[in-house]
Amino acid sequence: MKPLLSLLFMITVQASAQDKITNLHTLFDTLSARKDFSGCVLMAENGKVVYEKAIGYADADKGIPLSINTLFELGSVSKQFTAMAIMQLKEQGKLSYDDALGKYFPALLFKGVTIRHLLTHTSGIPDVLGWNKQQLDTSRVNYNADILQKLPQVYDSTIFAPGTLFSYSNTNYLLLAQIVEKVSGEPFPVYMKTHVFIPAGMKRTMVYSRRSAKKTVTDYALSYAWDPRNNKFMEADSMAPGHYNYYLDGIAGPYGISSNVEDLLQWDQALYTEQLVKKATLEEAFTPFHLKDGNAGYGEGADYGFGWILSVDSARGRVTWHSGSWASYTSVMARYTDKHKTIILLSNSEQRQPVMTLMGLVDHILFDTPYTLPEKINLPHSIIVADKQLQTLTGSYKSILVPGMQMLITAKGDRLFAKLSTQASFEIYPSSDTSFFYTIVPATIKFEKETPSAQQKLTLYQNGQEYIMIREHQQ
């Protein structure tokens, strides 16, 4: 009887595995047919690839297709690698997580900040991605050293006492990369290649971003953004000249690493071993941090470790993951460490089907739970609005409920731009004379004209929230 039961079990397992592959083919073949995804996907179980596919073009103008080996810019998925470098140096006794930031950068005025605060985004140091021409030279690519030089001129303190709140800030991981250089005596790209990428078996991964690089590499994906004015996808860099993706492109640590799905699977597998650091050191990285009051600071049903978002599910066990976004590249890597399963998605076209949506669908397939094919993304189209009409919308708008929240609306010819608080300025596109939409984020703005009894106002709609702002003065 035992042999028969074993045979039946094997047939059931094989059928289940085959169903997964069939469902994955159905999902990604559908996306490919309707041009609703551009990128690479890889799913693995016990370190072995169950499914992988490349869809779309690395260079659309030249007709060069994506391949499984194509490099993508990882965005914030880079943070886990920077954290690993810090963990290695800590394990070697060259630094402590409780070292004060001032030990490495005496000129910085962030009292009480430690390396641990940087790793867990609890430092209170504001995010450099909010910087513009008021803080630095936006006519050129800036590097870590440029930001480090400007930091004490821009900020004289943290925005909250270190360790008391969670506030995601790319500046934290820029500083960690600089600490790696100071402690190791090696340039950050060299250290990462020598001590992290090569030991992990990552053959093509590098600290590299093509806007700031002095060399070009082969099989590298260009990124594409939807142009609602011309109703077609354009190379992302051509869509936003002078955007922070250009002038902050030389930064490495919080982002700035390029990789492919095959290399990321090698990385995933290395984290089950002691190839890079000892098991105890790894466990600390995957342990949720707690604020000074004992509470977990990340929220949203998850926790944060060292460059990883951490969650626990009754069916899936422990899940460690992170997503990234940079210049229309998007990425996500999820590790189901109790089940030894992995999902990796890399995209070079942000306005197509979101990688987080696809990760959720692949997750359902991976764990044999029901799923529904996503609706096709309807790409927005803009209309032409007269320059004079756009000028009537310009000015400085201030929130009536959120302290410090303000929106600067400017016009350049027949284009309108919106700058929220300290963020960069982004073009918004008209769907009517008074309604506009972003392409960089799912958000819209609706203007209400001034009347004899009411000031002109706008409403920002984003993430299910409405933010009403009153115009203080016109430009």
Secondary structure as a PSIPRED ss2 file (coil, helix, strand):
# PSIPRED VFORMAT (PSIPRED V4.0)

   1 M C   1.000  0.000  0.000
   2 K H   0.000  1.000  0.000
   3 P H   0.000  1.000  0.000
   4 L H   0.000  1.000  0.000
   5 L H   0.000  1.000  0.000
   6 S H   0.000  1.000  0.000
   7 L H   0.000  1.000  0.000
   8 L H   0.000  1.000  0.000
   9 F H   0.000  1.000  0.000
  10 M H   0.000  1.000  0.000
  11 I H   0.000  1.000  0.000
  12 T H   0.000  1.000  0.000
  13 V H   0.000  1.000  0.000
  14 Q H   0.000  1.000  0.000
  15 A H   0.000  1.000  0.000
  16 S H   0.000  1.000  0.000
  17 A H   0.000  1.000  0.000
  18 Q H   0.000  1.000  0.000
  19 D H   0.000  1.000  0.000
  20 K H   0.000  1.000  0.000
  21 I H   0.000  1.000  0.000
  22 T H   0.000  1.000  0.000
  23 N H   0.000  1.000  0.000
  24 L H   0.000  1.000  0.000
  25 H H   0.000  1.000  0.000
  26 T H   0.000  1.000  0.000
  27 L H   0.000  1.000  0.000
  28 F H   0.000  1.000  0.000
  29 D H   0.000  1.000  0.000
  30 T H   0.000  1.000  0.000
  31 L H   0.000  1.000  0.000
  32 S H   0.000  1.000  0.000
  33 A H   0.000  1.000  0.000
  34 R C   1.000  0.000  0.000
  35 K C   1.000  0.000  0.000
  36 D C   1.000  0.000  0.000
  37 F C   1.000  0.000  0.000
  38 S C   1.000  0.000  0.000
  39 G E   0.000  0.000  1.000
  40 C E   0.000  0.000  1.000
  41 V E   0.000  0.000  1.000
  42 L E   0.000  0.000  1.000
  43 M E   0.000  0.000  1.000
  44 A E   0.000  0.000  1.000
  45 E E   0.000  0.000  1.000
  46 N C   1.000  0.000  0.000
  47 G C   1.000  0.000  0.000
  48 K E   0.000  0.000  1.000
  49 V E   0.000  0.000  1.000
  50 V E   0.000  0.000  1.000
  51 Y E   0.000  0.000  1.000
  52 E E   0.000  0.000  1.000
  53 K E   0.000  0.000  1.000
  54 A E   0.000  0.000  1.000
  55 I E   0.000  0.000  1.000
  56 G C   1.000  0.000  0.000
  57 Y E   0.000  0.000  1.000
  58 A E   0.000  0.000  1.000
  59 D E   0.000  0.000  1.000
  60 A C   1.000  0.000  0.000
  61 D C   1.000  0.000  0.000
  62 K C   1.000  0.000  0.000
  63 G C   1.000  0.000  0.000
  64 I E   0.000  0.000  1.000
  65 P E   0.000  0.000  1.000
  66 L C   1.000  0.000  0.000
  67 S C   1.000  0.000  0.000
  68 I C   1.000  0.000  0.000
  69 N C   1.000  0.000  0.000
  70 T C   1.000  0.000  0.000
  71 L E   0.000  0.000  1.000
  72 F E   0.000  0.000  1.000
  73 E E   0.000  0.000  1.000
  74 L C   1.000  0.000  0.000
  75 G H   0.000  1.000  0.000
  76 S H   0.000  1.000  0.000
  77 V H   0.000  1.000  0.000
  78 S H   0.000  1.000  0.000
  79 K H   0.000  1.000  0.000
  80 Q H   0.000  1.000  0.000
  81 F H   0.000  1.000  0.000
  82 T H   0.000  1.000  0.000
  83 A H   0.000  1.000  0.000
  84 M H   0.000  1.000  0.000
  85 A H   0.000  1.000  0.000
  86 I H   0.000  1.000  0.000
  87 M H   0.000  1.000  0.000
  88 Q H   0.000  1.000  0.000
  89 L H   0.000  1.000  0.000
  90 K H   0.000  1.000  0.000
  91 E H   0.000  1.000  0.000
  92 Q C   1.000  0.000  0.000
  93 G C   1.000  0.000  0.000
  94 K C   1.000  0.000  0.000
  95 L C   1.000  0.000  0.000
  96 S C   1.000  0.000  0.000
  97 Y C   1.000  0.000  0.000
  98 D C   1.000  0.000  0.000
  99 D C   1.000  0.000  0.000
 100 A E   0.000  0.000  1.000
 101 L H   0.000  1.000  0.000
 102 G H   0.000  1.000  0.000
 103 K H   0.000  1.000  0.000
 104 Y C   1.000  0.000  0.000
 105 F C   1.000  0.000  0.000
 106 P C   1.000  0.000  0.000
 107 A C   1.000  0.000  0.000
 108 L C   1.000  0.000  0.000
 109 L C   1.000  0.000  0.000
 110 F C   1.000  0.000  0.000
 111 K C   1.000  0.000  0.000
 112 G C   1.000  0.000  0.000
 113 V C   1.000  0.000  0.000
 114 T E   0.000  0.000  1.000
 115 I H   0.000  1.000  0.000
 116 R H   0.000  1.000  0.000
 117 H H   0.000  1.000  0.000
 118 L H   0.000  1.000  0.000
 119 L H   0.000  1.000  0.000
 120 T C   1.000  0.000  0.000
 121 H C   1.000  0.000  0.000
 122 T C   1.000  0.000  0.000
 123 S C   1.000  0.000  0.000
 124 G C   1.000  0.000  0.000
 125 I C   1.000  0.000  0.000
 126 P C   1.000  0.000  0.000
 127 D C   1.000  0.000  0.000
 128 V H   0.000  1.000  0.000
 129 L H   0.000  1.000  0.000
 130 G H   0.000  1.000  0.000
 131 W C   1.000  0.000  0.000
 132 N C   1.000  0.000  0.000
 133 K C   1.000  0.000  0.000
 134 Q C   1.000  0.000  0.000
 135 Q C   1.000  0.000  0.000
 136 L C   1.000  0.000  0.000
 137 D C   1.000  0.000  0.000
 138 T C   1.000  0.000  0.000
 139 S C   1.000  0.000  0.000
 140 R C   1.000  0.000  0.000
 141 V C   1.000  0.000  0.000
 142 N C   1.000  0.000  0.000
 143 Y E   0.000  0.000  1.000
 144 N H   0.000  1.000  0.000
 145 A H   0.000  1.000  0.000
 146 D H   0.000  1.000  0.000
 147 I H   0.000  1.000  0.000
 148 L H   0.000  1.000  0.000
 149 Q H   0.000  1.000  0.000
 150 K H   0.000  1.000  0.000
 151 L H   0.000  1.000  0.000
 152 P H   0.000  1.000  0.000
 153 Q H   0.000  1.000  0.000
 154 V H   0.000  1.000  0.000
 155 Y C   1.000  0.000  0.000
 156 D C   1.000  0.000  0.000
 157 S C   1.000  0.000  0.000
 158 T C   1.000  0.000  0.000
 159 I C   1.000  0.000  0.000
 160 F C   1.000  0.000  0.000
 161 A C   1.000  0.000  0.000
 162 P C   1.000  0.000  0.000
 163 G C   1.000  0.000  0.000
 164 T C   1.000  0.000  0.000
 165 L C   1.000  0.000  0.000
 166 F C   1.000  0.000  0.000
 167 S C   1.000  0.000  0.000
 168 Y C   1.000  0.000  0.000
 169 S C   1.000  0.000  0.000
 170 N H   0.000  1.000  0.000
 171 T H   0.000  1.000  0.000
 172 N H   0.000  1.000  0.000
 173 Y H   0.000  1.000  0.000
 174 L H   0.000  1.000  0.000
 175 L H   0.000  1.000  0.000
 176 L H   0.000  1.000  0.000
 177 A H   0.000  1.000  0.000
 178 Q H   0.000  1.000  0.000
 179 I H   0.000  1.000  0.000
 180 V H   0.000  1.000  0.000
 181 E H   0.000  1.000  0.000
 182 K H   0.000  1.000  0.000
 183 V H   0.000  1.000  0.000
 184 S H   0.000  1.000  0.000
 185 G C   1.000  0.000  0.000
 186 E C   1.000  0.000  0.000
 187 P C   1.000  0.000  0.000
 188 F H   0.000  1.000  0.000
 189 P H   0.000  1.000  0.000
 190 V H   0.000  1.000  0.000
 191 Y H   0.000  1.000  0.000
 192 M H   0.000  1.000  0.000
 193 K H   0.000  1.000  0.000
 194 T H   0.000  1.000  0.000
 195 H H   0.000  1.000  0.000
 196 V H   0.000  1.000  0.000
 197 F H   0.000  1.000  0.000
 198 I C   1.000  0.000  0.000
 199 P C   1.000  0.000  0.000
 200 A C   1.000  0.000  0.000
 201 G C   1.000  0.000  0.000
 202 M C   1.000  0.000  0.000
 203 K C   1.000  0.000  0.000
 204 R C   1.000  0.000  0.000
 205 T C   1.000  0.000  0.000
 206 M E   0.000  0.000  1.000
 207 V E   0.000  0.000  1.000
 208 Y C   1.000  0.000  0.000
 209 S C   1.000  0.000  0.000
 210 R C   1.000  0.000  0.000
 211 R C   1.000  0.000  0.000
 212 S C   1.000  0.000  0.000
 213 A C   1.000  0.000  0.000
 214 K C   1.000  0.000  0.000
 215 K C   1.000  0.000  0.000
 216 T C   1.000  0.000  0.000
 217 V C   1.000  0.000  0.000
 218 T C   1.000  0.000  0.000
 219 D C   1.000  0.000  0.000
 220 Y E   0.000  0.000  1.000
 221 A C   1.000  0.000  0.000
 222 L C   1.000  0.000  0.000
 223 S C   1.000  0.000  0.000
 224 Y E   0.000  0.000  1.000
 225 A E   0.000  0.000  1.000
 226 W E   0.000  0.000  1.000
 227 D E   0.000  0.000  1.000
 228 P C   1.000  0.000  0.000
 229 R C   1.000  0.000  0.000
 230 N C   1.000  0.000  0.000
 231 N C   1.000  0.000  0.000
 232 K E   0.000  0.000  1.000
 233 F E   0.000  0.000  1.000
 234 M E   0.000  0.000  1.000
 235 E E   0.000  0.000  1.000
 236 A H   0.000  1.000  0.000
 237 D H   0.000  1.000  0.000
 238 S H   0.000  1.000  0.000
 239 M H   0.000  1.000  0.000
 240 A C   1.000  0.000  0.000
 241 P C   1.000  0.000  0.000
 242 G C   1.000  0.000  0.000
 243 H C   1.000  0.000  0.000
 244 Y H   0.000  1.000  0.000
 245 N H   0.000  1.000  0.000
 246 Y H   0.000  1.000  0.000
 247 Y H   0.000  1.000  0.000
 248 L C   1.000  0.000  0.000
 249 D C   1.000  0.000  0.000
 250 G E   0.000  0.000  1.000
 251 I C   1.000  0.000  0.000
 252 A C   1.000  0.000  0.000
 253 G C   1.000  0.000  0.000
 254 P C   1.000  0.000  0.000
 255 Y C   1.000  0.000  0.000
 256 G C   1.000  0.000  0.000
 257 I E   0.000  0.000  1.000
 258 S E   0.000  0.000  1.000
 259 S E   0.000  0.000  1.000
 260 N C   1.000  0.000  0.000
 261 V H   0.000  1.000  0.000
 262 E H   0.000  1.000  0.000
 263 D H   0.000  1.000  0.000
 264 L H   0.000  1.000  0.000
 265 L H   0.000  1.000  0.000
 266 Q H   0.000  1.000  0.000
 267 W H   0.000  1.000  0.000
 268 D H   0.000  1.000  0.000
 269 Q H   0.000  1.000  0.000
 270 A H   0.000  1.000  0.000
 271 L C   1.000  0.000  0.000
 272 Y C   1.000  0.000  0.000
 273 T C   1.000  0.000  0.000
 274 E C   1.000  0.000  0.000
 275 Q C   1.000  0.000  0.000
 276 L C   1.000  0.000  0.000
 277 V C   1.000  0.000  0.000
 278 K C   1.000  0.000  0.000
 279 K H   0.000  1.000  0.000
 280 A H   0.000  1.000  0.000
 281 T H   0.000  1.000  0.000
 282 L H   0.000  1.000  0.000
 283 E H   0.000  1.000  0.000
 284 E H   0.000  1.000  0.000
 285 A H   0.000  1.000  0.000
 286 F C   1.000  0.000  0.000
 287 T C   1.000  0.000  0.000
 288 P C   1.000  0.000  0.000
 289 F C   1.000  0.000  0.000
 290 H C   1.000  0.000  0.000
 291 L C   1.000  0.000  0.000
 292 K C   1.000  0.000  0.000
 293 D C   1.000  0.000  0.000
 294 G C   1.000  0.000  0.000
 295 N C   1.000  0.000  0.000
 296 A C   1.000  0.000  0.000
 297 G C   1.000  0.000  0.000
 298 Y C   1.000  0.000  0.000
 299 G E   0.000  0.000  1.000
 300 E C   1.000  0.000  0.000
 301 G C   1.000  0.000  0.000
 302 A E   0.000  0.000  1.000
 303 D E   0.000  0.000  1.000
 304 Y E   0.000  0.000  1.000
 305 G C   1.000  0.000  0.000
 306 F C   1.000  0.000  0.000
 307 G C   1.000  0.000  0.000
 308 W C   1.000  0.000  0.000
 309 I E   0.000  0.000  1.000
 310 L E   0.000  0.000  1.000
 311 S E   0.000  0.000  1.000
 312 V E   0.000  0.000  1.000
 313 D E   0.000  0.000  1.000
 314 S C   1.000  0.000  0.000
 315 A C   1.000  0.000  0.000
 316 R C   1.000  0.000  0.000
 317 G E   0.000  0.000  1.000
 318 R E   0.000  0.000  1.000
 319 V E   0.000  0.000  1.000
 320 T E   0.000  0.000  1.000
 321 W E   0.000  0.000  1.000
 322 H E   0.000  0.000  1.000
 323 S E   0.000  0.000  1.000
 324 G E   0.000  0.000  1.000
 325 S E   0.000  0.000  1.000
 326 W E   0.000  0.000  1.000
 327 A C   1.000  0.000  0.000
 328 S C   1.000  0.000  0.000
 329 Y E   0.000  0.000  1.000
 330 T E   0.000  0.000  1.000
 331 S E   0.000  0.000  1.000
 332 V E   0.000  0.000  1.000
 333 M E   0.000  0.000  1.000
 334 A E   0.000  0.000  1.000
 335 R E   0.000  0.000  1.000
 336 Y E   0.000  0.000  1.000
 337 T C   1.000  0.000  0.000
 338 D C   1.000  0.000  0.000
 339 K C   1.000  0.000  0.000
 340 H C   1.000  0.000  0.000
 341 K E   0.000  0.000  1.000
 342 T E   0.000  0.000  1.000
 343 I E   0.000  0.000  1.000
 344 I E   0.000  0.000  1.000
 345 L E   0.000  0.000  1.000
 346 L E   0.000  0.000  1.000
 347 S E   0.000  0.000  1.000
 348 N C   1.000  0.000  0.000
 349 S E   0.000  0.000  1.000
 350 E C   1.000  0.000  0.000
 351 Q C   1.000  0.000  0.000
 352 R C   1.000  0.000  0.000
 353 Q C   1.000  0.000  0.000
 354 P C   1.000  0.000  0.000
 355 V H   0.000  1.000  0.000
 356 M H   0.000  1.000  0.000
 357 T H   0.000  1.000  0.000
 358 L H   0.000  1.000  0.000
 359 M H   0.000  1.000  0.000
 360 G H   0.000  1.000  0.000
 361 L H   0.000  1.000  0.000
 362 V H   0.000  1.000  0.000
 363 D H   0.000  1.000  0.000
 364 H H   0.000  1.000  0.000
 365 I H   0.000  1.000  0.000
 366 L H   0.000  1.000  0.000
 367 F C   1.000  0.000  0.000
 368 D C   1.000  0.000  0.000
 369 T C   1.000  0.000  0.000
 370 P C   1.000  0.000  0.000
 371 Y C   1.000  0.000  0.000
 372 T C   1.000  0.000  0.000
 373 L C   1.000  0.000  0.000
 374 P C   1.000  0.000  0.000
 375 E C   1.000  0.000  0.000
 376 K C   1.000  0.000  0.000
 377 I C   1.000  0.000  0.000
 378 N C   1.000  0.000  0.000
 379 L C   1.000  0.000  0.000
 380 P C   1.000  0.000  0.000
 381 H C   1.000  0.000  0.000
 382 S C   1.000  0.000  0.000
 383 I C   1.000  0.000  0.000
 384 I C   1.000  0.000  0.000
 385 V C   1.000  0.000  0.000
 386 A C   1.000  0.000  0.000
 387 D H   0.000  1.000  0.000
 388 K H   0.000  1.000  0.000
 389 Q H   0.000  1.000  0.000
 390 L H   0.000  1.000  0.000
 391 Q H   0.000  1.000  0.000
 392 T C   1.000  0.000  0.000
 393 L C   1.000  0.000  0.000
 394 T C   1.000  0.000  0.000
 395 G E   0.000  0.000  1.000
 396 S E   0.000  0.000  1.000
 397 Y E   0.000  0.000  1.000
 398 K E   0.000  0.000  1.000
 399 S E   0.000  0.000  1.000
 400 I C   1.000  0.000  0.000
 401 L C   1.000  0.000  0.000
 402 V C   1.000  0.000  0.000
 403 P C   1.000  0.000  0.000
 404 G C   1.000  0.000  0.000
 405 M C   1.000  0.000  0.000
 406 Q E   0.000  0.000  1.000
 407 M E   0.000  0.000  1.000
 408 L E   0.000  0.000  1.000
 409 I E   0.000  0.000  1.000
 410 T E   0.000  0.000  1.000
 411 A E   0.000  0.000  1.000
 412 K E   0.000  0.000  1.000
 413 G C   1.000  0.000  0.000
 414 D C   1.000  0.000  0.000
 415 R E   0.000  0.000  1.000
 416 L E   0.000  0.000  1.000
 417 F E   0.000  0.000  1.000
 418 A E   0.000  0.000  1.000
 419 K E   0.000  0.000  1.000
 420 L E   0.000  0.000  1.000
 421 S C   1.000  0.000  0.000
 422 T C   1.000  0.000  0.000
 423 Q C   1.000  0.000  0.000
 424 A C   1.000  0.000  0.000
 425 S E   0.000  0.000  1.000
 426 F E   0.000  0.000  1.000
 427 E E   0.000  0.000  1.000
 428 I E   0.000  0.000  1.000
 429 Y E   0.000  0.000  1.000
 430 P E   0.000  0.000  1.000
 431 S C   1.000  0.000  0.000
 432 S C   1.000  0.000  0.000
 433 D C   1.000  0.000  0.000
 434 T C   1.000  0.000  0.000
 435 S E   0.000  0.000  1.000
 436 F E   0.000  0.000  1.000
 437 F E   0.000  0.000  1.000
 438 Y C   1.000  0.000  0.000
 439 T C   1.000  0.000  0.000
 440 I C   1.000  0.000  0.000
 441 V C   1.000  0.000  0.000
 442 P C   1.000  0.000  0.000
 443 A E   0.000  0.000  1.000
 444 T E   0.000  0.000  1.000
 445 I E   0.000  0.000  1.000
 446 K E   0.000  0.000  1.000
 447 F E   0.000  0.000  1.000
 448 E E   0.000  0.000  1.000
 449 K C   1.000  0.000  0.000
 450 E C   1.000  0.000  0.000
 451 T E   0.000  0.000  1.000
 452 P C   1.000  0.000  0.000
 453 S C   1.000  0.000  0.000
 454 A E   0.000  0.000  1.000
 455 Q C   1.000  0.000  0.000
 456 Q C   1.000  0.000  0.000
 457 K E   0.000  0.000  1.000
 458 L E   0.000  0.000  1.000
 459 T E   0.000  0.000  1.000
 460 L E   0.000  0.000  1.000
 461 Y E   0.000  0.000  1.000
 462 Q E   0.000  0.000  1.000
 463 N C   1.000  0.000  0.000
 464 G C   1.000  0.000  0.000
 465 Q E   0.000  0.000  1.000
 466 E E   0.000  0.000  1.000
 467 Y E   0.000  0.000  1.000
 468 I E   0.000  0.000  1.000
 469 M E   0.000  0.000  1.000
 470 I E   0.000  0.000  1.000
 471 R E   0.000  0.000  1.000
 472 E E   0.000  0.000  1.000
 473 H E   0.000  0.000  1.000
 474 Q C   1.000  0.000  0.000
 475 Q C   1.000  0.000  0.000
